[in-house]
Every structure is written in structure tokens, then in C-alpha cells.
Amino acid sequence: MIRSTEPFESILAAMRKGAGALKQEQVPFLLGGGLACWARGGPPTDHDVDFLLRPEHAEAGLEALGRAGMKTERPPEHWLLKAYDEDVLVDLIFEPSGLRVDDAMFERAEELEVRAVLMQVASLEDVMTTKLMALTEQHLDYHSVLEIARTLREQIDWEWVRERTSASPYAKAFFTLVEELGIVYPRRTGSVRRIRGSRTA
């Protein structure tokens, strides 16, 4: 996937514009990806803007961004739609890797003020789960997930993430790595703690 390499301020401007358009059109959304981490004290991102939408709201979301002046695109991938604010890519993701954008995901989210715009921000557990489940043999880059783990480790329910990513060998390798680096404690015995709005496996 081609990523934006625009300056962070341009990415934030696109986020504000996109969030404002979705709110104006009353399209429910969550801020996801690297910006959801940055909003909680994580590192700035040089990637795109990710909004998470329920599948039934994806087309309405794309139309809202188009009316706000963004160039819209329907890519061949079945799990997202795209828009561009100048050169900044805005992804509307409705089928993220490893999870469903559903009521439970919205319940796990947190309302935060991000660059003076109040919006629902996806939980760190959901962000980490989607990032880890997106790792493949062809796209195997641990840099961003390691950076998030280092800066936000105390805010993340790692047992929840571990449970939701247990089917991925690349996620298992990530947990071996962060345990060896002392970032995350080895797996505890017992059941997974329920986070806000979560469902048991």
C-alpha cells in the first residue's frame, strides 16, 4: 500500500477536515491508526489518516469527504475506500485486519479532543490488533508497532491484544521480541481482562 509522506501538520489538517466533514454529515466514525496513538501521547505519524467506519456507513463517509472538496477513490481492495486532501491520503476502513467495525468497537473507543476537534478515538488495543494482524510475509515491518509499544505500553491491555492476534505467527513473533526487549511482560496465566466494551473470545 502506498503511504503518505506528507509533513505531520498537513496530516493533522487533513484529519481535522475529514473529521469535520464526517461529523457535519452525521457519519459515525472512529479515528484509528497512528493518529489514535498520537492522540494519547504516542509518536507522530508520517503515514495517512485512518478513519474506521461501520461497513454500512462507508459510502456515506466517502461522499461526505467528496463534498468537503477531497478527491475520492474506490480502490480494488474490498476493505477500504480512499480520499485525498491535496497529497494526504485519507483511508476509510470498514473491514480492518482481525476485527470488525461494529458496536463493540465503538464502545471500546474513547472520546478525546484531537487538535481542538472532539471525536471518538479507537482503543489502543484495537489499533494494535489491526496493525499486528495486517503483518504478512510481504509486508513485515515491525517499526511502527515497536514504537507504539515503547511509548504507550502502560496504556495497553496486552493480554487482550495477545488473545485477539493469537492466530498470526507474525504477531507471536512480535510478542517474543517485545518480551525479550523488556517492553511487555511474558504472558500471564488465567483469563483475559475485559476492557471497556470488549467481548470474550
N, C-alpha and C positions, 0 to 999 in steps of 0.2 A: 504494500500500500504506500502511495506517495504521501509524505507528510509535509506540513507547512514548516518552513524555517524562518518565518517572519519574526521580527522583534517582539518581545513579550508584550509591550504596550499595545501593539497592533492586535495581538491575540486577545488581550483584555477588552479592547474596543469592540472587536467582533463579538465577543461573549456578551457584552452589555447590549449591543444592538440586537443580537439574536434573542437573548432572554426577554428584552423589551417587546420584540415582535410577537413572541410566543405568548407572553402574558397579555398583550393587547388583544390577541385573538382567542384568549382563554383556552390555549392548548396546554394541558398538564405536561410538565417535563421535569427532569432532574439534571442538574449539572453533574457530569461524570468525568472520567479520565484524569489527566494530570491536574486540571484546574480544581477538581474536587479535593485533591490532596493539597494543592497550594492554598486553598481557602481555609485549611486547618493548620497551616504552618509548614507545609511541605515545600519542596523546591519549585521554582518557576519552571514552566514547561516551554519548550521551543517547538512543540507539536501543535496539533489543531485544537479546535473547540469541540468537545463531545457533549451532546445533549441526549439523554435517554428518554424515549417516549414509548408508551404502550403501542403495540402494532396498529391498533385501530385509529390512532391519532397521528401516525407518521405522515400521511398525505396532507392532512390539515396543517401540520407543522411545516412541511416544505412549502406549501402555498403561502403561509404566513411570512416565511423568510423571503420568498419571492416578492411579496407585496412590500416588504421593507427595503427592497432595492438590491437584494442579493441575487447572484446568478445561481440558478438551481440546476441540479443534475440527478438523473435516475441511473445509477451505475448498475452493472450486471450482477453485483453481489446482492444476495437475497436478504441481507440483514441490516441494511442501512440505506439512507438517502443522503445527498450531499448538497451543500450550498457554499458559495464563495462570497466573502466580503472583501472586495479588492482581491488580494492574493492569499488571504487567510481562509483555510478550509474549515467549514463547519459541518460536522457529521451529526446526522440524526439517526441514532442507533436504536433499533427496536427489537433486535434479536442478538444481544451480546453473547459472547462465548461463555458457556457454563451456567447461564442464568436466564430467567425470564423477566422482562419488564412488566411487572404486574402490581397488584395492590400491595403485596407483601414488600416489594422493593420500595414502594413509596412510603410505607410505614416505617421501614428501616432508615429512611432518609432523615436529614436534619435541616431545618430552615435556618439559613445563615445570610448575613449581609455580605455580598461579594462585590467589591468595588461600588458600594453605595446602592446596589440592587438587591432587594430581598428575594431569595429564591430557595427552592428545595435542592439540597446537595446530596448526592448519593452517598451511602455509608462507605467508609474506608474498606470495610470487609467486602462489599460488593465490587468496589473498584479493583481491589487486589485480586479477587476471584476472577473477574473478567480478564484482567491482564495476564494472569498465570495460565488461564485456560486458552488464551489466544496464542501461547507459545507453541511453535511447531518446529519440526526439523528444518524447514525452510526459513522460518522467522524465529530464530533463537537468540534473543538479545535480553540479557538479564540486567542491563544497566539501569533502566528506569525502575524496575521493581526493587532492586537493591537500594537505590537511592531513597525510594519511598520508605522501605523497611528501616533504613538507618535513621531517618528523620522523624518518622511517625510511629515507631514500633510500639510505644506505650499506649497509643490510642487504638490499636488494632486488636481485635479478638482473634488471635492466630489459630486457636483450635477450631473456630468456626470456618475460617478460610481453609485450613488443612482438610477439614471434613468435606467441604464443597469441591475441592480440587483433587481429591484422592485418586481419581481415575486418570490423571495426567502424569506420565513419567517425568515430564519437564517441571511440573510443579513439585514433585517429590525431590527432584534434583535441587530445586531452589531451596527447599526446606533443609536439605542436608547442608547446603552452602551456608545459609544464614545461621544454622546451629553451630557449625564449625567456626564461624566468624564471631560467635557470641552475641549475635543480634537478637535471636529468638531462642527461647529455652526449648529443649527437647520435648517431645510430645508427652503430655500428662496422661495418666490413666483415668478412666471414668468417662462420663458423658460430656458432650459439648455444651458450654454455657449458652443459653438463649440470649441473643441480643434483641434490641427493640424491633418488634415486628417480624422476627425470624420464625421459620417453621422448622420443626425437627425433621431430620433426614428420613 
